[in-house]
Amino acid sequence: MVTTVLRAGPLRSSHCYAMSLASIGLCIGLWIRAKTVDQEERGNAERRALFVGLWPPMFWLIGDSLARHE
């Protein structure tokens, strides 16, 4: 049911795969940036990087679901 709603829009499986790879790059970038901030802000910056690091599997699985129903 959810895939039929997603397929009605312009979102395709290749878009989800690209978002998954882009979020991996964003996570790595945020993690590297977290090492450059001072100690008071480092915890917040690392949590932000870890939060973004949770996105790739979700985007990849949504892309797999869309590819299976194409």
Backbone as JSON Lines, residues from 0, in Angstrom:
{"i":0,"aa":"M","n":[0.82,-1.18,0.0],"ca":[0.0,0.0,0.0],"c":[0.87,1.26,0.0]}
{"i":1,"aa":"V","n":[1.89,1.27,0.82],"ca":[2.76,2.45,0.88],"c":[3.51,2.62,-0.44]}
{"i":2,"aa":"T","n":[3.93,1.51,-1.05],"ca":[4.66,1.61,-2.3],"c":[3.77,2.15,-3.42]}
{"i":3,"aa":"T","n":[2.49,1.84,-3.4],"ca":[1.61,2.39,-4.43],"c":[1.47,3.9,-4.27]}
{"i":4,"aa":"V","n":[1.46,4.37,-3.04],"ca":[1.39,5.81,-2.8],"c":[2.69,6.47,-3.25]}
{"i":5,"aa":"L","n":[3.83,5.84,-2.94],"ca":[5.12,6.4,-3.36],"c":[5.28,6.37,-4.87]}
{"i":6,"aa":"R","n":[4.78,5.34,-5.52],"ca":[4.89,5.24,-6.97],"c":[4.03,6.26,-7.68]}
{"i":7,"aa":"A","n":[2.98,6.74,-7.02],"ca":[2.12,7.75,-7.64],"c":[2.86,9.07,-7.84]}
{"i":8,"aa":"G","n":[3.88,9.32,-7.01],"ca":[4.67,10.54,-7.12],"c":[5.86,10.33,-8.05]}
{"i":9,"aa":"P","n":[6.72,11.32,-8.09],"ca":[7.88,11.23,-9.0],"c":[9.05,10.42,-8.43]}
{"i":10,"aa":"L","n":[8.92,9.87,-7.21],"ca":[10.02,9.15,-6.57],"c":[10.22,7.78,-7.21]}
{"i":11,"aa":"R","n":[11.45,7.47,-7.6],"ca":[11.79,6.17,-8.19],"c":[12.87,5.51,-7.35]}
{"i":12,"aa":"S","n":[13.1,4.25,-7.6],"ca":[14.07,3.5,-6.8],"c":[15.48,4.07,-6.96]}
{"i":13,"aa":"S","n":[15.83,4.52,-8.13],"ca":[17.18,5.08,-8.33],"c":[17.38,6.36,-7.5]}
{"i":14,"aa":"H","n":[16.3,7.12,-7.31],"ca":[16.4,8.31,-6.46],"c":[16.69,7.91,-5.02]}
{"i":15,"aa":"C","n":[16.03,6.86,-4.55],"ca":[16.24,6.4,-3.17],"c":[17.65,5.86,-2.98]}
{"i":16,"aa":"Y","n":[18.16,5.14,-3.98],"ca":[19.53,4.64,-3.88],"c":[20.53,5.8,-3.84]}
{"i":17,"aa":"A","n":[20.28,6.82,-4.64],"ca":[21.16,7.99,-4.66],"c":[21.09,8.74,-3.32]}
{"i":18,"aa":"M","n":[19.89,8.85,-2.74],"ca":[19.76,9.5,-1.44],"c":[20.47,8.7,-0.36]}
{"i":19,"aa":"S","n":[20.45,7.39,-0.48],"ca":[21.15,6.54,0.48],"c":[22.65,6.78,0.43]}
{"i":20,"aa":"L","n":[23.21,6.8,-0.76],"ca":[24.64,7.04,-0.9],"c":[25.02,8.46,-0.5]}
{"i":21,"aa":"A","n":[24.15,9.41,-0.81],"ca":[24.42,10.8,-0.43],"c":[24.38,10.97,1.09]}
{"i":22,"aa":"S","n":[23.49,10.27,1.76],"ca":[23.43,10.39,3.21],"c":[24.64,9.74,3.88]}
{"i":23,"aa":"I","n":[25.22,8.72,3.25],"ca":[26.48,8.16,3.77],"c":[27.57,9.22,3.68]}
{"i":24,"aa":"G","n":[27.65,9.89,2.54],"ca":[28.64,10.96,2.39],"c":[28.41,12.1,3.36]}
{"i":25,"aa":"L","n":[27.15,12.46,3.58],"ca":[26.83,13.52,4.52],"c":[27.22,13.12,5.94]}
{"i":26,"aa":"C","n":[26.97,11.88,6.3],"ca":[27.34,11.39,7.62],"c":[28.85,11.46,7.83]}
{"i":27,"aa":"I","n":[29.59,11.02,6.85],"ca":[31.06,11.07,6.95],"c":[31.54,12.52,7.06]}
{"i":28,"aa":"G","n":[30.94,13.39,6.26],"ca":[31.3,14.81,6.32],"c":[30.99,15.43,7.68]}
{"i":29,"aa":"L","n":[29.82,15.1,8.23],"ca":[29.47,15.63,9.54],"c":[30.38,15.07,10.63]}
{"i":30,"aa":"W","n":[30.76,13.81,10.49],"ca":[31.63,13.19,11.48],"c":[33.02,13.84,11.45]}
{"i":31,"aa":"I","n":[33.53,14.1,10.26],"ca":[34.82,14.77,10.15],"c":[34.74,16.19,10.71]}
{"i":32,"aa":"R","n":[33.64,16.86,10.41],"ca":[33.45,18.22,10.93],"c":[33.34,18.21,12.45]}
{"i":33,"aa":"A","n":[32.77,17.16,13.02],"ca":[32.64,17.07,14.48],"c":[34.0,17.04,15.16]}
{"i":34,"aa":"K","n":[34.99,16.54,14.47],"ca":[36.34,16.48,15.06],"c":[37.02,17.86,15.06]}
{"i":35,"aa":"T","n":[36.46,18.83,14.33],"ca":[37.1,20.14,14.24],"c":[36.49,21.16,15.2]}
{"i":36,"aa":"V","n":[35.32,20.85,15.79],"ca":[34.69,21.81,16.7],"c":[35.25,21.63,18.1]}
{"i":37,"aa":"D","n":[35.0,22.6,18.95],"ca":[35.55,22.51,20.31],"c":[34.82,21.45,21.13]}
{"i":38,"aa":"Q","n":[35.35,21.17,22.29],"ca":[34.87,20.04,23.1],"c":[33.42,20.22,23.54]}
{"i":39,"aa":"E","n":[32.98,21.45,23.77],"ca":[31.61,21.69,24.24],"c":[30.58,21.32,23.18]}
{"i":40,"aa":"E","n":[30.89,21.53,21.92],"ca":[29.94,21.26,20.83],"c":[30.15,19.91,20.18]}
{"i":41,"aa":"R","n":[31.2,19.21,20.53],"ca":[31.54,17.96,19.85],"c":[30.46,16.89,20.03]}
{"i":42,"aa":"G","n":[29.92,16.75,21.23],"ca":[28.9,15.74,21.47],"c":[27.67,15.95,20.6]}
{"i":43,"aa":"N","n":[27.25,17.2,20.49],"ca":[26.1,17.52,19.64],"c":[26.39,17.22,18.18]}
{"i":44,"aa":"A","n":[27.58,17.56,17.73],"ca":[27.95,17.34,16.33],"c":[28.06,15.85,16.03]}
{"i":45,"aa":"E","n":[28.58,15.06,16.98],"ca":[28.67,13.62,16.76],"c":[27.29,12.98,16.75]}
{"i":46,"aa":"R","n":[26.38,13.44,17.61],"ca":[25.01,12.91,17.59],"c":[24.31,13.23,16.28]}
{"i":47,"aa":"R","n":[24.58,14.41,15.74],"ca":[24.0,14.78,14.45],"c":[24.51,13.85,13.35]}
{"i":48,"aa":"A","n":[25.79,13.54,13.38],"ca":[26.37,12.64,12.37],"c":[25.78,11.24,12.52]}
{"i":49,"aa":"L","n":[25.61,10.77,13.74],"ca":[25.03,9.44,13.95],"c":[23.56,9.4,13.51]}
{"i":50,"aa":"F","n":[22.83,10.49,13.75],"ca":[21.43,10.55,13.32],"c":[21.33,10.44,11.8]}
{"i":51,"aa":"V","n":[22.18,11.17,11.1],"ca":[22.18,11.1,9.63],"c":[22.64,9.71,9.19]}
{"i":52,"aa":"G","n":[23.51,9.08,9.97],"ca":[23.98,7.74,9.63],"c":[22.91,6.68,9.7]}
{"i":53,"aa":"L","n":[21.77,6.97,10.3],"ca":[20.66,6.03,10.35],"c":[19.79,6.07,9.09]}
{"i":54,"aa":"W","n":[19.97,7.07,8.27],"ca":[19.13,7.23,7.08],"c":[19.42,6.26,5.94]}
{"i":55,"aa":"P","n":[20.68,5.9,5.63],"ca":[20.94,5.09,4.44],"c":[20.17,3.78,4.36]}
{"i":56,"aa":"P","n":[20.06,2.99,5.43],"ca":[19.3,1.74,5.28],"c":[17.83,1.99,4.95]}
{"i":57,"aa":"M","n":[17.27,3.05,5.53],"ca":[15.87,3.35,5.26],"c":[15.65,3.71,3.79]}
{"i":58,"aa":"F","n":[16.51,4.59,3.26],"ca":[16.38,4.96,1.85],"c":[16.6,3.76,0.94]}
{"i":59,"aa":"W","n":[17.58,2.92,1.28],"ca":[17.89,1.76,0.45],"c":[16.71,0.78,0.43]}
{"i":60,"aa":"L","n":[16.1,0.53,1.58],"ca":[14.96,-0.39,1.64],"c":[13.73,0.18,0.93]}
{"i":61,"aa":"I","n":[13.53,1.47,1.02],"ca":[12.43,2.08,0.26],"c":[12.69,1.92,-1.23]}
{"i":62,"aa":"G","n":[13.95,2.11,-1.65],"ca":[14.31,1.91,-3.05],"c":[14.1,0.48,-3.5]}
{"i":63,"aa":"D","n":[14.44,-0.49,-2.64],"ca":[14.21,-1.9,-2.96],"c":[12.72,-2.18,-3.11]}
{"i":64,"aa":"S","n":[11.92,-1.63,-2.24],"ca":[10.47,-1.83,-2.34],"c":[9.91,-1.24,-3.62]}
{"i":65,"aa":"L","n":[10.38,-0.06,-3.98],"ca":[9.91,0.55,-5.22],"c":[10.38,-0.24,-6.44]}
{"i":66,"aa":"A","n":[11.61,-0.76,-6.4],"ca":[12.13,-1.55,-7.52],"c":[11.38,-2.85,-7.67]}
{"i":67,"aa":"R","n":[10.97,-3.44,-6.58],"ca":[10.24,-4.7,-6.63],"c":[8.84,-4.52,-7.23]}
{"i":68,"aa":"H","n":[8.29,-3.34,-7.09],"ca":[6.92,-3.11,-7.6],"c":[6.9,-2.33,-8.92]}
{"i":69,"aa":"E","n":[8.04,-2.2,-9.58],"ca":[8.06,-1.5,-10.87],"c":[7.6,-2.4,-11.97]}
